[in-house]
Amino acid sequence: MTTGSYTIGTESSYFFDTKTWSGADGSKTYYYKVDRPAHKVGKIVRVKDSFGRTLYRYRVERYVPARVRVLSKRSNAKWNSYSMSARRSTRQKSVNGILMYDYYAYNFLSVDSNEFLKLLSRLADRVRGHSYNLAVSNAQIGLTLDMISSTAARIARSIRSLKHGNITDAARHLGVSPRSGSKHARPVTTRDMADAWLELQYGWSPLLQDVHDAAQALAVNLNPPNQIRHTVTYPKGDDVKEIYPDPSIAPAIYQSYCQRTARTSIIVVLQEQLSLPRQLGLLDPASVAWEVLPFSFVCDWFIPIGTYLDDLSIIPSITGKFLVTEVRKNVSSRRGMRAYYAGASTDMSAVQMSRGSQTGLPIPKPEFNIPKISGTNRLWNSLALLRQVVA
């Protein structure tokens, strides 16, 4: 265990660098490739007279060093606690004797509770080797059979109509509007489109995914993996840009820009594999009750209760040791744009890291959040659900 710190300069100087740490960091292993070994290069030099006749000659040699490339480097994580905090002002420019201080360099991102639940869910799927839940599939078998039978009946009626040459009825059975001149003409409404979309998203797509997951679960249990070490990571990041005035020295204006990243990773070394009933969700009645609850998926948009219940069933049952690492990094710049601070600038970077070895993982409580629905299928799902409610 080592603890130390150093500081070069101050926050009000043109160069500032500080770092504090506690614990031993992991060592780095470098992998090299020699493109060209070290060798000698020689050539013959001839000395001639005025008539072009060679008087004598000699050999000149020079040493050419090897050309080596670094292919990769890997940090060997140590299973001990370690924390580090570092800040550096990479460039500062003073105007009127003033150096600009950028507080965005110290405003770090972090992985919240809901995001950590997603990370734990990834770890659970990695340890199980699949994401199939047999108990939930059995609980929803009635709805699945009704959907398959109703769809098969519609297709059968459509084929029967085609055999009798009635194309209009065949199209109507499939939910397609016949031509406007037909006596059976009925336009396809937005309610019809909403029903078809929801059936696809929450009926057929989950069914096909369950078939894939069931096949994967069968393959995993027929050929149990020998892997006892698993790693999962959750990265996130954003860009912060802001232009604002300084009321103390009007009309001075600042511009700040900061790139923030945060990454949380978990490494687990298993001491034993999960039991088969635990893998298949047969010991998780809470998740089954939640999944069969009507519109529970809508609640999961705002509070991830389903993810929380699944993690609560799997994570405490994982026996092994865990290494949790959090890294947060900010790279920011601040510029004076007008008046008193025009031309002043500073570029700063800050890093925080913490690592700890644990025998178990905490499961945080889910938190309420406003879902992001733009640009995804969730937007169309929301509109389809709204159309059903309005109807």
C-alpha positions in Angstrom: 0.0 0.0 0.0 1.4 3.3 -1.1 0.1 6.8 -0.5 1.4 10.0 -2.0 0.8 13.3 -3.7 2.6 16.1 -5.6 1.8 19.5 -6.8 3.5 21.7 -9.4 2.5 25.3 -9.5 -0.8 26.7 -8.3 -4.2 27.1 -9.8 -3.4 30.8 -10.4 -0.1 30.0 -12.2 0.5 29.5 -15.9 1.1 25.7 -15.3 -0.6 23.6 -12.7 -0.2 19.8 -12.1 -1.3 17.9 -9.1 -2.0 14.3 -8.2 -2.9 12.3 -5.1 -3.2 8.6 -4.8 -3.7 5.8 -2.3 -2.9 2.1 -3.0 -0.9 0.3 -5.6 -1.9 0.7 -9.2 -1.8 -2.1 -11.8 1.3 -2.6 -13.9 1.3 -2.3 -17.6 2.4 -5.1 -20.0 3.5 -4.0 -23.5 3.5 -6.2 -26.6 6.1 -5.3 -29.3 6.7 -6.3 -32.9 10.1 -5.8 -34.5 9.5 -4.6 -38.0 13.2 -4.4 -38.8 16.1 -5.7 -36.7 19.2 -3.6 -36.0 21.8 -3.9 -38.7 24.7 -2.2 -40.5 24.6 -0.6 -43.9 27.8 -0.2 -45.8 28.9 1.2 -49.2 32.1 1.4 -51.2 33.6 4.8 -51.7 36.1 5.3 -54.6 38.7 8.0 -54.7 39.7 9.0 -58.2 42.3 11.2 -59.7 41.8 13.9 -62.3 41.8 11.4 -65.2 39.0 9.3 -63.6 41.3 6.5 -62.5 40.6 4.9 -59.1 43.4 5.5 -56.7 41.9 3.6 -53.8 38.6 2.7 -52.3 37.3 2.0 -48.8 34.1 0.9 -47.1 31.8 3.2 -45.0 29.4 1.6 -42.6 26.7 3.0 -40.5 24.5 1.5 -37.8 20.8 1.4 -38.4 18.8 0.8 -35.2 15.8 -1.6 -35.0 12.4 -0.3 -35.8 9.9 -1.5 -33.1 6.2 -1.0 -32.9 4.0 -1.2 -29.8 1.2 -3.5 -30.7 -0.8 -3.2 -27.5 -0.6 -2.5 -23.8 -2.7 -4.1 -21.1 -3.1 -3.1 -17.5 -2.9 -6.0 -15.2 -5.6 -5.2 -12.6 -4.5 -5.8 -9.0 -7.1 -7.0 -6.6 -6.6 -4.3 -4.0 -8.1 -0.9 -3.3 -6.7 2.1 -5.2 -7.9 5.6 -5.7 -6.4 8.5 -7.6 -7.2 12.1 -8.4 -5.2 14.3 -10.9 -5.7 17.7 -12.4 -3.6 19.6 -14.9 -3.7 22.9 -16.7 -2.2 22.2 -20.1 -2.2 25.7 -21.4 -3.1 29.1 -19.9 -3.0 32.5 -21.4 -3.3 35.6 -19.3 -5.0 38.9 -20.2 -4.8 41.9 -18.0 -3.0 39.8 -15.5 -6.0 37.5 -15.1 -6.0 33.7 -15.5 -9.3 32.0 -16.2 -10.4 29.2 -13.9 -12.6 26.5 -15.4 -14.9 24.8 -12.9 -16.2 22.4 -15.5 -13.0 20.5 -15.2 -14.1 19.4 -11.7 -17.8 18.7 -12.5 -17.6 15.0 -13.2 -20.1 12.6 -14.6 -21.0 9.4 -12.7 -23.0 6.2 -13.3 -26.4 6.6 -11.6 -28.4 3.9 -9.9 -30.4 2.9 -13.0 -27.3 2.6 -15.1 -25.6 0.5 -12.5 -28.6 -1.8 -12.5 -28.1 -2.2 -16.3 -24.5 -3.1 -15.6 -25.5 -5.7 -13.1 -28.0 -7.1 -15.6 -25.2 -7.5 -18.1 -23.1 -9.2 -15.5 -26.0 -11.6 -14.7 -26.5 -12.5 -18.4 -22.7 -13.0 -18.8 -22.5 -15.3 -15.8 -25.6 -17.3 -16.8 -24.5 -17.5 -20.4 -28.0 -16.5 -21.7 -31.0 -14.3 -20.8 -33.8 -16.9 -21.0 -36.3 -17.0 -18.2 -38.3 -20.2 -18.3 -40.7 -19.2 -15.5 -41.8 -16.0 -17.3 -42.2 -17.9 -20.6 -44.5 -20.4 -18.9 -46.5 -17.7 -17.2 -47.2 -16.1 -20.6 -47.8 -19.3 -22.5 -51.6 -18.7 -22.6 -51.2 -15.2 -24.3 -48.6 -16.6 -26.7 -50.9 -19.5 -27.8 -53.8 -17.1 -28.3 -51.7 -14.8 -30.4 -50.4 -17.7 -32.6 -53.8 -19.3 -32.9 -55.6 -16.0 -33.9 -52.9 -15.2 -36.4 -53.0 -18.7 -37.9 -56.8 -18.5 -38.1 -56.6 -15.2 -40.0 -54.1 -16.6 -42.4 -56.3 -19.8 -42.9 -59.4 -17.7 -43.6 -57.4 -15.6 -46.1 -56.1 -18.7 -47.9 -59.6 -20.1 -48.0 -60.9 -16.9 -49.6 -58.2 -17.0 -52.2 -59.1 -20.5 -53.1 -62.6 -19.3 -53.8 -61.3 -16.4 -55.9 -62.4 -13.8 -53.4 -59.4 -11.5 -53.2 -61.3 -8.8 -51.3 -62.1 -11.0 -48.4 -58.6 -12.5 -48.4 -57.1 -9.0 -48.0 -59.6 -8.0 -45.3 -58.7 -11.1 -43.2 -55.1 -9.9 -43.3 -56.0 -6.4 -42.3 -55.5 -4.9 -45.7 -58.1 -2.4 -47.0 -59.9 -3.7 -50.2 -60.4 -1.4 -53.1 -62.7 1.5 -52.5 -65.4 0.2 -55.0 -66.0 -3.0 -53.1 -69.1 -3.5 -50.9 -66.8 -4.8 -48.1 -64.5 -1.8 -48.3 -63.3 -0.6 -45.0 -60.3 1.7 -44.7 -57.4 0.7 -42.5 -57.6 3.0 -39.5 -54.9 4.2 -37.2 -56.3 1.8 -34.5 -55.6 -1.1 -36.9 -52.1 0.1 -37.4 -51.5 0.6 -33.7 -52.8 -2.9 -32.9 -50.6 -4.5 -35.5 -47.5 -2.6 -34.3 -48.0 -3.5 -30.7 -48.6 -7.1 -31.6 -45.3 -7.1 -33.5 -43.4 -5.3 -30.7 -44.8 -7.1 -27.7 -45.9 -10.3 -29.2 -43.9 -11.7 -32.1 -40.6 -10.0 -31.4 -40.4 -11.2 -27.8 -41.5 -14.7 -28.9 -38.7 -14.9 -31.5 -36.2 -13.6 -28.9 -37.4 -16.2 -26.4 -36.8 -19.0 -29.0 -33.3 -17.7 -29.6 -32.6 -17.4 -25.8 -34.0 -20.8 -25.1 -31.8 -22.4 -27.8 -28.8 -20.5 -26.3 -29.7 -21.7 -22.7 -30.0 -25.3 -24.0 -26.5 -25.0 -25.6 -25.0 -23.6 -22.5 -26.4 -26.3 -20.2 -25.5 -29.1 -22.6 -21.9 -27.8 -22.9 -21.2 -26.0 -19.7 -18.5 -23.3 -20.2 -15.2 -23.5 -18.3 -14.9 -19.7 -18.1 -14.7 -18.4 -14.5 -13.8 -14.8 -15.2 -16.2 -12.3 -16.6 -15.9 -8.6 -17.3 -18.7 -6.1 -18.0 -18.4 -2.3 -18.6 -20.8 0.6 -18.7 -19.5 3.8 -20.5 -21.2 7.1 -20.7 -20.3 10.6 -21.8 -21.5 14.0 -22.8 -20.4 17.4 -24.1 -21.1 20.6 -22.1 -21.0 23.9 -23.9 -22.0 27.2 -22.4 -21.7 30.8 -23.1 -22.5 33.2 -20.3 -21.6 36.7 -19.1 -19.7 37.8 -16.1 -22.0 40.2 -14.2 -19.1 41.6 -12.1 -17.2 42.9 -15.2 -19.8 43.6 -17.8 -19.9 43.1 -20.7 -17.2 40.3 -20.3 -18.4 37.0 -21.8 -16.9 33.5 -21.3 -17.3 30.4 -23.3 -16.7 27.0 -21.7 -16.6 23.6 -23.4 -16.0 20.3 -21.6 -16.0 16.6 -22.8 -16.9 14.4 -19.9 -16.6 10.6 -19.8 -17.4 8.1 -17.1 -16.8 4.3 -17.1 -17.6 1.7 -14.5 -16.4 -1.9 -15.0 -16.9 -5.1 -12.9 -14.6 -8.1 -13.0 -15.8 -11.3 -11.4 -13.9 -14.5 -10.7 -16.5 -17.3 -10.0 -16.0 -19.9 -7.3 -19.0 -21.9 -8.5 -21.5 -21.8 -11.3 -25.2 -20.9 -10.8 -27.6 -23.7 -10.3 -29.9 -24.7 -13.2 -33.2 -23.5 -11.5 -31.5 -20.2 -10.7 -30.3 -19.8 -14.3 -33.8 -20.4 -15.7 -35.6 -18.0 -13.3 -37.5 -20.8 -11.6 -36.5 -19.4 -8.2 -37.7 -15.8 -9.0 -41.4 -15.5 -8.5 -41.2 -11.7 -8.1 -40.0 -11.2 -11.7 -42.7 -13.5 -13.0 -45.4 -11.6 -11.1 -44.1 -8.3 -12.4 -43.9 -9.5 -16.1 -47.4 -10.8 -16.2 -48.8 -7.5 -14.7 -50.5 -5.5 -17.5 -48.5 -2.5 -18.7 -45.6 -3.3 -16.5 -43.3 -2.5 -19.4 -44.6 1.0 -19.4 -43.7 1.4 -15.7 -40.2 0.1 -16.6 -39.7 3.1 -18.9 -39.9 5.4 -15.9 -38.6 3.1 -13.1 -36.7 -0.1 -14.1 -38.4 -2.3 -11.6 -38.1 -5.4 -13.9 -34.3 -5.0 -14.1 -34.1 -4.5 -10.4 -36.1 -7.7 -9.6 -34.0 -9.7 -12.0 -30.7 -8.4 -10.5 -32.1 -9.1 -7.0 -32.6 -12.7 -8.0 -29.2 -13.4 -9.7 -26.5 -11.1 -8.3 -26.7 -12.2 -4.6 -26.4 -15.8 -5.7 -23.1 -15.3 -7.6 -20.3 -16.7 -5.5 -16.8 -15.3 -6.1 -14.8 -12.1 -5.8 -15.5 -8.9 -7.6 -13.3 -6.0 -8.7 -15.2 -2.7 -9.3 -13.4 0.1 -11.1 -14.7 3.6 -11.7 -12.9 6.1 -14.0 -14.1 9.6 -14.6 -12.4 12.1 -16.9 -13.0 15.7 -18.0 -11.2 17.6 -20.7 -12.3 21.3 -20.8 -11.4 24.6 -22.2 -12.5 28.1 -21.4 -12.1 31.2 -23.5 -12.7 34.9 -22.9 -14.7 36.2 -25.8 -15.3 39.9 -25.2 -14.3 42.9 -23.2 -12.1 42.6 -20.2 -11.2 38.9 -20.6 -11.0 38.8 -24.4 -8.2 36.6 -25.5 -7.7 34.9 -22.1 -7.9 31.1 -22.2 -7.2 27.9 -20.3 -7.2 24.2 -21.1 -7.6 21.8 -18.2 -7.9 18.0 -17.7 -9.0 16.1 -14.6 -9.2 12.4 -13.8 -10.6 10.5 -10.9 -10.3 6.8 -10.4 -11.3 4.3 -7.7 -10.9 0.6 -7.6 -12.0 -1.8 -4.9 -12.1 -5.6 -4.3 -15.4 -6.9 -2.9 -17.0 -10.2 -2.0 -20.4 -9.1 -3.0 -22.1 -6.3 -5.1 -24.6 -3.8 -3.8 -27.9 -3.6 -5.6 -29.1 0.0 -5.7 -32.8 1.0 -5.6 -34.2 2.0 -8.9 -34.9 5.7 -9.4 -37.5 7.6 -11.4 -36.3 9.0 -14.7 -37.8 10.7 -17.7 -37.4 8.2 -20.6 -35.8 9.3 -23.9 -38.2 8.2 -26.6 -37.1 10.2 -29.6 -35.5 8.3 -32.5 -36.3 4.8 -31.1 -39.0 2.2 -31.3 -40.2 3.4 -27.9 -41.6 6.6 -29.6 -43.8 4.5 -31.9 -44.8 2.2 -29.1 -45.9 5.3 -27.1 -47.9 6.6 -30.0 -49.6 3.2 -30.5 -50.5 2.9 -26.8 -51.8 6.4 -26.8 -54.0 5.6 -29.9 -55.5 2.6 -28.0 -56.2 4.7 -24.9 -57.8 7.5 -26.9 -60.0 5.0 -28.9 
